[in-house]
């Protein structure tokens, strides 16, 4: 790959992500024809077809899938080196971008921010309501350095590393006065006759997926009456009496007009810290190490809400 240029790899990655030359060209602010020529030139250089092209669709070949993984790693490394050199050359403080799901922000934001402030020269950019799938994509493509997100036992994607920080369970969030609110514990099966509110399916939300699985195990398909892309919007819909939601919600997040109850069988979740496996920037690695030293995973108690973060002695 001695003669392959970075611009070719960047163009290839965009086409591989879009699987459409027109949309990829728009992202790259260029015409589709020169983009197509760039990709064909790259294929000639590598002596391998990277895409299967038909009149209806574009798909990656096995060689293209391998190159996509390696190209992302190469571009991330180049970006990290570029930023590190620029920081050293200009004597500017290193910058770390951190993302949280809404639940993780409520549970961990203050503690993680305090830990980051121990590094006096570190500049931190915070994003505090980014769903798990969007975080994983952002961490993989390098736009987020460190994520705090909800997981439910599923494997972490290749190229990423994780460290569990809290464990807990989804809770039923209901409007005050709802008939099920009179119960100390709500059976998941009893949700079959009620409208539910959750994140939209296209967001690939972990909470949505876990809710659907819990309902399926209880023998019914959930009836999602409303969907919203943010936790705050879901809580507003529930407070308005439009349905029930299963959420990993700390008590202090609930506003007026809402109550929460544990559910049975328990729907376990955890909050994990996630970063790139090939991360090399010292600022990010030092922050990860500091968080791992000061925190230890907390076991989940049956029926409990999110357990608080423990601090190691």
VENHUKA-V306316 format. One record per residue. N is the residue number from 1. SS is DSSP state (alpha for helix, beta for strand, coil for the rest). PHI is phi in radians with two decimals (NA if undefined). OMEGA is omega as a letter, one per 30 degrees, with the letter a starting at -180 (* if undefined). Layout:
<<N	SS	PHI	OMEGA> <N	SS	PHI	OMEGA>>
This chain:
<<1	coil	NA	a> <2	coil	-1.07	a> <3	coil	-1.70	l> <4	coil	-1.37	a> <5	coil	-1.72	l> <6	alpha	-1.04	a> <7	alpha	-1.09	l> <8	alpha	-1.20	l> <9	alpha	-1.13	l> <10	alpha	-1.10	l> <11	alpha	-1.11	l> <12	alpha	-1.04	a> <13	alpha	-1.07	a> <14	alpha	-1.13	l> <15	alpha	-1.11	l> <16	alpha	-1.14	l> <17	alpha	-1.32	a> <18	alpha	-1.52	a> <19	coil	0.90	l> <20	coil	-2.82	a> <21	alpha	-1.18	l> <22	alpha	-1.13	l> <23	alpha	-1.15	l> <24	alpha	-1.09	l> <25	alpha	-1.09	l> <26	alpha	-1.10	l> <27	alpha	-1.09	a> <28	coil	-1.58	l> <29	coil	0.99	l> <30	coil	-2.57	l> <31	coil	-1.39	a> <32	alpha	-1.18	a> <33	alpha	-1.11	l> <34	alpha	-1.12	l> <35	alpha	-1.14	l> <36	alpha	-1.06	l> <37	alpha	-1.15	l> <38	alpha	-1.05	a> <39	alpha	-1.17	l> <40	alpha	-1.14	l> <41	alpha	-1.10	l> <42	alpha	-1.11	l> <43	alpha	-1.10	l> <44	alpha	-1.13	a> <45	alpha	-1.08	a> <46	alpha	-1.54	a> <47	coil	1.01	a> <48	coil	-2.68	l> <49	coil	-1.34	a> <50	coil	-1.75	a> <51	beta	-2.30	l> <52	beta	-1.72	a> <53	beta	-1.91	l> <54	coil	-2.25	l> <55	coil	-1.22	a> <56	coil	-1.88	a> <57	coil	-2.68	l> <58	beta	-2.13	a> <59	beta	-2.37	l> <60	beta	-1.30	l> <61	coil	-1.45	l> <62	alpha	-0.95	l> <63	alpha	-1.13	l> <64	alpha	-1.14	l> <65	alpha	-1.13	l> <66	alpha	-1.13	a> <67	alpha	-1.14	l> <68	alpha	-1.07	a> <69	alpha	-1.08	a> <70	alpha	-1.24	l> <71	alpha	-1.13	l> <72	alpha	-1.05	l> <73	alpha	-1.13	a> <74	alpha	-1.12	a> <75	alpha	-1.18	l> <76	alpha	-1.12	a> <77	alpha	-1.17	l> <78	alpha	-1.07	l> <79	alpha	-1.09	a> <80	alpha	-1.12	l> <81	alpha	-1.11	a> <82	alpha	-1.07	a> <83	alpha	-1.16	a> <84	alpha	-1.12	l> <85	alpha	-1.12	l> <86	alpha	-1.11	l> <87	alpha	-1.10	l> <88	alpha	-1.19	a> <89	alpha	-1.23	a> <90	alpha	-1.75	a> <91	coil	1.04	l> <92	coil	-1.55	a> <93	coil	-1.23	l> <94	coil	-1.10	a> <95	beta	-2.12	l> <96	beta	-2.17	l> <97	beta	-1.76	a> <98	beta	-2.12	l> <99	beta	-2.11	l> <100	beta	-2.33	l> <101	coil	-1.25	a> <102	alpha	-1.05	a> <103	alpha	-1.12	l> <104	alpha	-1.11	l> <105	alpha	-1.11	l> <106	alpha	-1.12	a> <107	alpha	-1.49	a> <108	alpha	-2.15	a> <109	alpha	-0.95	a> <110	alpha	-1.09	a> <111	alpha	-1.16	l> <112	alpha	-1.17	l> <113	alpha	-1.11	l> <114	alpha	-1.08	l> <115	alpha	-1.07	a> <116	alpha	-1.14	a> <117	alpha	-1.20	l> <118	coil	-1.13	l> <119	coil	-1.62	a> <120	coil	-1.08	a> <121	coil	-1.61	a> <122	coil	-1.54	l> <123	beta	-1.71	a> <124	beta	-2.09	l> <125	beta	-1.80	a> <126	beta	-1.95	l> <127	beta	-2.19	a> <128	coil	-1.98	l> <129	coil	-2.65	a> <130	coil	-2.00	a> <131	coil	-1.10	a> <132	alpha	-0.93	a> <133	alpha	-1.05	l> <134	alpha	-1.13	l> <135	alpha	-1.11	a> <136	alpha	-1.03	l> <137	alpha	-1.11	a> <138	alpha	-1.18	l> <139	alpha	-1.16	a> <140	alpha	-1.10	a> <141	alpha	-1.56	l> <142	coil	1.60	l> <143	coil	-1.40	l> <144	coil	-2.20	a> <145	coil	-1.58	a> <146	beta	-2.53	a> <147	beta	-2.11	l> <148	beta	-2.15	a> <149	beta	-2.48	a> <150	beta	-1.52	l> <151	beta	-2.33	a> <152	coil	-2.42	l> <153	coil	1.55	l> <154	coil	-1.33	a> <155	coil	-1.16	l> <156	coil	-1.32	l> <157	coil	-1.06	l> <158	coil	-1.02	l> <159	coil	1.61	l> <160	beta	-2.10	l> <161	beta	-2.18	a> <162	beta	-2.45	l> <163	beta	-2.52	a> <164	beta	-1.26	a> <165	beta	-2.02	l> <166	beta	-2.42	l> <167	beta	-2.34	a> <168	beta	-3.01	a> <169	beta	-2.63	l> <170	coil	-1.15	l> <171	beta	-2.16	l> <172	beta	-1.35	l> <173	beta	-1.90	a> <174	beta	-2.29	l> <175	beta	-1.30	l> <176	coil	-0.99	l> <177	coil	1.62	l> <178	coil	-1.16	a> <179	alpha	-0.95	a> <180	alpha	-1.26	a> <181	alpha	-1.20	l> <182	alpha	-1.30	a> <183	coil	-1.52	l> <184	coil	-1.31	l> <185	beta	-2.37	a> <186	beta	-1.87	l> <187	beta	-1.32	a> <188	alpha	-0.97	a> <189	alpha	-1.04	a> <190	alpha	-1.29	l> <191	alpha	-1.43	a> <192	alpha	-1.03	a> <193	alpha	-1.68	a> <194	coil	-2.10	l> <195	coil	-1.26	l> <196	beta	-1.98	l> <197	beta	-2.26	a> <198	beta	-2.69	l> <199	coil	-1.32	l> <200	coil	-1.10	l> <201	alpha	-1.00	a> <202	alpha	-1.08	l> <203	alpha	-1.30	a> <204	coil	1.00	a> <205	coil	-1.06	l> <206	alpha	-1.10	a> <207	alpha	-1.07	l> <208	alpha	-1.08	a> <209	alpha	-1.11	a> <210	alpha	-1.18	l> <211	alpha	-1.06	a> <212	alpha	-1.09	l> <213	alpha	-1.15	l> <214	alpha	-1.10	l> <215	alpha	-1.17	l> <216	alpha	-1.08	l> <217	alpha	-1.12	l> <218	coil	-1.45	l> <219	coil	1.65	l> <220	coil	-2.59	l> <221	coil	-1.61	a> <222	coil	-1.14	l> <223	coil	-1.83	a> <224	beta	-1.47	a> <225	beta	-1.39	a> <226	beta	-2.46	l> <227	beta	-2.29	l> <228	coil	-2.59	a> <229	coil	-1.48	a> <230	coil	-2.29	a> <231	alpha	-1.03	a> <232	alpha	-1.04	l> <233	alpha	-1.18	l> <234	alpha	-1.07	a> <235	alpha	-1.10	l> <236	alpha	-1.13	l> <237	alpha	-1.16	l> <238	alpha	-1.13	a> <239	alpha	-1.06	l> <240	coil	-1.37	l> <241	coil	1.44	a> <242	coil	-1.64	l> <243	coil	2.80	a> <244	beta	-2.00	l> <245	beta	-2.31	l> <246	beta	-1.74	a> <247	beta	-2.47	l> <248	coil	-1.51	a> <249	coil	-1.83	l> <250	coil	-1.10	a> <251	alpha	-0.99	a> <252	alpha	-1.26	l> <253	alpha	-1.46	a> <254	coil	-1.28	l> <255	coil	-1.68	l> <256	coil	-1.12	l> <257	coil	1.51	a> <258	beta	-2.20	l> <259	beta	-2.32	l> <260	beta	-2.31	l> <261	beta	-2.47	l> <262	beta	-1.17	l> <263	beta	-2.07	l> <264	beta	-2.30	f> <265	coil	-1.08	a> <266	coil	-1.06	l> <267	coil	-1.91	a> <268	beta	-1.34	l> <269	beta	-2.52	l> <270	beta	-2.53	l> <271	beta	-1.90	a> <272	beta	-2.10	l> <273	beta	-1.64	a> <274	beta	-2.26	l> <275	beta	-2.62	a> <276	beta	-1.32	a> <277	coil	-1.11	a> <278	coil	-1.70	l> <279	coil	-1.02	a> <280	coil	-2.20	a> <281	coil	-1.21	a> <282	alpha	-0.99	a> <283	alpha	-1.05	a> <284	alpha	-1.20	a> <285	alpha	-1.10	l> <286	alpha	-1.16	l> <287	alpha	-1.17	l> <288	alpha	-1.02	a> <289	alpha	-1.09	a> <290	alpha	-1.14	l> <291	alpha	-1.17	l> <292	alpha	-1.18	l> <293	alpha	-1.21	a> <294	alpha	-1.57	a> <295	beta	-2.22	l> <296	beta	-2.29	l> <297	coil	-1.07	a> <298	coil	-1.96	l> <299	coil	-1.17	a> <300	coil	-1.54	l> <301	coil	-1.66	a> <302	coil	-1.01	l> <303	coil	1.35	a> <304	coil	-1.52	l> <305	coil	-1.43	a> <306	coil	-0.99	l> <307	coil	-1.23	a> <308	coil	-1.19	l> <309	coil	-1.20	l> <310	beta	-1.62	l> <311	beta	-1.88	a> <312	coil	-1.15	a> <313	coil	-1.18	*>>
